[in-house]
Structures are given as structure tokens and as C-alpha cells.
């Protein structure tokens, strides 16, 4: 059997192991989500009896965050399939713990103006679900680089993750001043999905910027974090500028904020375009690095 075929068979084995462990982590993740984070949530009841779309959106965002976080370790080499499976399982369990902690931070500091659990489960609030999903995905992006480094140890990973969460909180706090409307009141009182999806896009874009800023391997606290800080600030400023340009190009002559909040029925399309502008800008910046 030639060498290329052996490599192909070995790669297929690795992929199968990753899929098995990955879906096992999804099961563990959703169990932890119900038992530790959303304790009042009966998943099957909400999804398949009550057909609650808000719960589905939030849960899918959580799953997507786990997938993105796992991407930080999937490309790493291992001695054999057993070592690969153990490494992925260990990393995945750690990622789930951090995902749940990030979800709690999002509840307490980003969506602190209202009870997000009640809004999603009882009121079926799509806007709140959009923001929670965006927070999960942003957390996954931060973990993708914070936990994946091979140098620096757990202290560096923890500090990078905490800084990333702090940036998410800061950006979400400043966002209403930029839009000049109370995005959280829109979500709670009007169940405004457009406002929710726009803020979700901003959170995802911010998480992607943090991922890029912390992607380089750690060398020392002063040197590395000086560079991390410079890249992070530069990218966040660039994100604002590129989003402004995209706004002019994608919706010329239209105020997106008016479409989101000053319509009898909020314009979800306008919210999607604003969210897309943030995410697209973050990827354009990331690819430049």
C-alpha cells in the first residue's frame, strides 16, 4: 500500500475520531447548558412541543460557539489517534466550562437590563435570543485563540479570555450611544428582532477582532500583551471605520437606525445588513493580518 493511501486512511481515521468526540461534546454541552446555565429550560418541551424559536436560536448560537472554540485544537498534531481523542476531549470539556462562564457574563453584564432567561423561554423574544446567540459565538471566537496557544500556560489563556469578555461588555455598553436608541429597551419592550440581530453582529465581529489580536503565540507578558493591545485597539477602530463605509455603500441614503426602531414593524432586513456590515468588516480586518 503506497504512502499517500496510508496518509489518506490515517486522516480519515482522525476525522472520524474528531466527529465522534465532537458530537459527544455537543451532548455534554447541551446537558451542561440545561443543568448549569438555563436551569428552568426543558429543551425537548420548548423545541418540539412549544416550538419556541427563541430557544432554538440561542441554543444553536451556543453550539456554534463550541464548534468555533474546538477549531483552535483540531489542527494540532498528535502522536496517535488515542492521544488525539484525549486531547480533543480535554480541550472540549475546558471550552464548555468557559462557554458557560461566558454565557453567565453575557447575562449579567451585557443583557443586565432585563431577565434574558424569561425573555427567551416565557416571552419567546427573538431579539434577546439573537443577542444571546451572538454572545455565545463571540465567546467561541475568543476561546479559539485564547485556549489554543502552545506557549504561555493557563494563566495567559485566562487573562486573554477575561480581556476578551471585558471588550465585549465595553462595546455593548457603548453601542446604544452610537445608534442613539436604547437597544436593550427595544429588545425587551418591543421584542425587536432587528435590534437584536444588529447587536449580535457587533458582538460576533468584536469576538473575531479579539481572536485576531490574541492569535500570535505568547512570548512574554510585556512584549506579547503590548502587541495584543495595539492590534486590538487598531482593529476595533478599523471596525468602526469600515462599518461606516459599508453603511454608506450598502444602504445609501437610508438611516438604518430609523428602519430598526422607528417603524411600526421593525425592519429585520435593516438589522441583518447592519449585523453583516460588522461581521464582514471584522473578517476583512482579520485577513489583512
Secondary structure, 3 states (H helix, E strand, C coil): CCHHHHHHHHHHHHHHHHHHHHHHHHHHHHHHHHHHHCCCCCHHHHHHHCCCHHHHHHHHHHHHHHHHHHHHHHCCCCCCHHHHHHHHHHHHHHHHHHHHHHHHHHHHHHCCCCCHHHHHHCCCCHHHHHHHHHHHHHHHHHHHHHCCCCCCHHHHHHHHHHHHHHHHHHHHHHHHHHHCCCHHHHHHHHCCHHHHHHHHHHHHHHHHHHHHHCCCCCCCHHHHHHHHHHHHHHHHHHHHHHHHHHHHHHCCCCCHHHHHHCCCCCCHHHHHHHHHHHHHHHHHHHHHC
